[in-house]
């Protein structure tokens, strides 16, 4: 009896910690994801599925940055794909010139941050659809650079990379690189959580509702617009760095407007202002068609993406705040069932029919 009590007490303490501490939940989620290469090694999962989840993890980081920009700041950017591509090409270029991986990544991020500051300064002059067009132009400039500037990108020939060596000591391979991706994703989840629950996050929220109201409360709108664009830029560029580090090949046709719109769809479908919802959105937009629907409709090309589009429409119609709310509804139903509320409603209905 004492052993059972201790066990139930321990389980209760663990549940209490997980319910109160978001960092435990993010870490546990990361630990579960890091087991995916092991499942591939023992033959439970395909090798291609590991690459699929690597893509999902990378674009979760990218989408989190756009989520901060759209969800918390009320701003829009259609140049996300350009920054992802710049991050990929930048780290390959600097690492290829003998600069250590960490410094190559840092230089790439600094240059991207400067470009983000420029866009942020420009955003002070325009708003709404004009800002969207301006950021679209930035994305198109990046696209043309990737295609034409051969000394930086090798144009349509693309550039090859190799698994990096961390701190000049730890040589990463496919499985360890995947774990590194997971660590980076969890780290960026921590960063996003701390940003949105800080003074900066509250200022961004005030700014998203009304610039004039935010200014009346003492919020410097120009300053926080710059901060929002820099954050989104750094998240997107980091995603590009990790993409090149894992997939080891970068070519210019990947970084176009379609990719930006997909990232935007990931944010909206998963849940604006939700961290786990962002991961869910990436999984729904990219993972579901690739993981299941393509195999299910293998005989008919393109059907998988039609079903994916229908799924997006359904989520937007019935869960405008994001698919993450589906789990909350299930949780509420389970609590009602556990408390016997659903049974009571059924009995009342039966009595009424009688």
N, C-alpha and C positions, 0 to 999 in steps of 0.2 A: 504493500500500500504506500509506504513512504517513497519507494522508488518511482511509482506512478505519479505521486504528487510532485516530486522533484522534476520529473520529466515534463509534466504539464506546466509547472511553474517556469521552467526553462523555455518552453515553447511560447508561453505567454510573454516572457521578457523579450524574446526575439521579435515576436509580432509587434510588441509595443515600440521597440526600437525602430523597426522598419516603417511603422505607421507614422512615427513622429519625426524621423530623420530621413530627409530626401537623399542625403549622400549615401546612406546604406543601400537605398533602393537603386540608385544609379550604379553603384559599385557591383551589387549583386547581378544587375542586368548585364554589366560588362563581363563579369565572370562567366555567365551563361553563354554569352556570345563567343568568348575566347575558347570555348570547348569545341567550336565548329571544326577547326582543322583536325582535332583528335577524332571526331566522328568520320571525317573523310579518310583518315589513316586506317581506321579499322573496317572501312568499307560500308559503313551505314549511309554515308552521304557521298554524292558525286564530287569530284574535284572541281568541276565547273560551278557547283553550288557555293563553294568557298569563295570563288571570285565574285559571284553574284552578291553574297553578303558583304564582301569587301567594298563593292560599288555602293551598296546601300549605306554602309557605315560612313564612307567618304562623303556621300551626298547628304547625309544627315547633318554633318558639320556645315556644309554649304547652306542647306535649307534653314538651319538655326540662325545663321547670320541674316538671311533674308527675312526670317520671322521677326527678328528684333527690329528690322527696318520697317516692315509693313505693319506687323501687329502692335508693336509698342510705340513706334514713332509716327505712324500714319503717313509714311513716305513710300515712294515706289521706285524701283530700279529695274530696268530691262537690260542691264549690262553685266549681270551675274556671270554668265557663261564666259565672257571675256576675261574676267578676273581669275576664274578657275583655270582657263587655258594659260594665262600669264603665269600663274603659280607653277603649273606643270612645266612649261618651257623654261621659266626662270631658274628653277632648281637644277634642271638638266644642264643648262648653259653654265652656270657658275660652278657646279660640282665638276663638270667636264674640264674646267680650267684649273683644276687642282685645289679648289677651295673646299675645306671640310664641309661635310653635309649640313651640320648645324648652322654654320656661318652662311652657307649658300642659301639655306632656307630663310635665315634672318635677313639677308640682303634683299631677297625676293619680297619678303613681307614689308620691309621698309619702303621699297620702291612703290609697291602696291598701296601702302598707306599714304604716300605723297599724292598718288593719283586719286585716292579716295578723298583726300583733303580738297583737291582741285574740284572734284564733282560736288563735294559738300558746299564749297564756296559758290559754285554756280547755282546750286539749289536754292541759295538765299534770294536769287533774283527771279526764279520761276517756281511754279507750283503745279500740282495736278497733272493733267495730260501733257503739259509742256515739259515738265520734269521727266515724265516717262519717255518722251521723244528724245530729250537730251541724253538720257542714260542709254537709250537704244542706239544713239549715234556713237557713244563711247564703245559700246559692244561691237558695233560695226567697224569702228577703227581698229579695235583689237583683232577682229576677224581678218581684215585686210593685211594687217601686220604679220599675222601668222602665215598668210598665204604668200606674201611678197618678200619679206625680210629674210632672205636665205641664210645670212650669217648667224641669225638668232634661232631660226626655226627649221632650216633646211626645207622650207616650203612644203610641197606635197610629198616629198620623200620621207618626211617625219624624222623624229630623232629617237634613238634608242637610249635606254638607261640601264642601270644594273641595281640590284638590291644594295642599299647604302650601308656604310659602316658607321655605327653610332659612336661618337666620341673617339673615333679612330681605333676602337678596340673591338666592339661587338659587331660582327658581320651578320647582318640579317639575312634570313632565307624566307621562303614563302610563308611558312607557318609562324615564324617569329615576327615577320612583317605584319601578318594579320593581327597578332596580339598587340603589336605597336599601334595599329589602326584603332583597335578597341580602346586602348589606353588613352589615345588622343581624343576619341569621341567622348569618353566619360569625362575627361579633363575639360573639354569644351562644354559639356553639359553643366559641370560645376561652374564654369565661367559665366555661362548664360544665366544660370539660376542666381548667381551673386549679382550680376549686372541688373537684372529685372527687379530684384528685391532690395536694391540699394537706392540711394538718393538719385542716381542717374536714371534708374528705371522709372522712378516716380515722376521725374522731370519729363522723360520721354512720353509717358502715359498722358501727362497733362498737355503736352505739346500735340499729341495725336488727336485730342478732343477739340482743342481750340488754341491757336497760336496767341491770340489776344488775351485769352483767359490765363494761359501759362505765363505770359509776360506780366500780367497783373499780379500774379502770385510770386513774382521775382525770378522766374525761370528765363535764362538767357537762351532764346530760341536759336540764334545763329550758332552759339557754342554747341548746343545739344544736337543740332542738325549735323554739324561736322562730326561729332562723336558717333552718331548713328551710322553715318556713311563709312567712317573709318572702321567701326566694328564689323559691319557687313562685308566690307572689302577684305579685312583680315581673315574672316571666317571662310570666305570664298577662295581666297588665295591659298590658305592652308589646305583646303580640300584639293586644290590643283597639285600642290606639292606632294600630298599623300597619294594622289592618283598616279602621278609619274613614278613614285617610289614603289608602288605595288604592281602596277600593270606594265611598267618599264618600256612603254612605247607611247609617243605623243604625236598626233598628226592633226593638221589644221581644221579638218572638216567637222570635228566633234564639238567645237566651241561656237555654236551658232544660236540664233534667236530661239529655235525650237527647244534647246536645252534649257534656256532661261525660263521659258514658259512652263516646261516640265517641273522645274524647281519651284516655280510659283504655284503650280497645281499641287505639288507635294505639301507645301505650307498650308494651303487652303483646305485640302482634303483631310490632312492629318489633324489639324487644329491650330488656328492662329493663337498665339500666346501659350502654347503647350510644348514642352520639351519632348516628352515621350510621344506626344501626338505628331511631332515632326518626323520622328523615326517611323511611326506608323504610316504617315503619309508617303514617305519614300518607299516603304514596303508595298503599299497598295498600288502606287503608280508604276513602279519598276519591278518589284519582286513578284507580285501576283501573276502578271502576264508571263514573265520569263520562267517562273518556277513551276506553275501549274497549267495555265491556260494554253501555252504553246504546245505542251505535250498532249493536252486534252483535245486540241483542235489541230493536230499535226498535219492532217491531210489538207487543210484549207488555210492558205497563207493570209495573214492579216486579221483573221477572226478573233484571235486572242486580244488584239488591241481594240477591236470594236467592243468586246465585252468589258475591257478595262475602261473604255470611255463611258459605257453605260453605268458601270460601277461608280465612276466619279460623279455622274449626274445624279444617281440615287443618293449618294452621300451628301452632295450639296443641297439637294431638295429636302431630305429628311433630317440631316444633321449639319445645318449651316455653320455651326461652331466647330465642326471637325468630327472625324470618325472616332476620335478618342472618347467622345461622349457615349458611344455605344457601350463601352465597358462600364461606365458609370451607371447607365440604365440597367444593365445586367446585375450590377452590384446592388442597386436599389431593389430590384425584383427579388434577388436572393435574400436580402434582409427581410423583406415583407413575407416571403415564404417561410423563412426561419422563425419569424415572430408570429406566424399563424394568421397574418392579416389577409393573405390571399384566400385562405380557407374560409375565413369569416365572411368575406365578400360573396363567395360562392353560396354559402348557406343562406345568406340574406336574399340572394337572388332566387334560390329555390323556394324560400318561404313566400316571396312575392308572387312567384308563379302559381303556387298553391292557392 
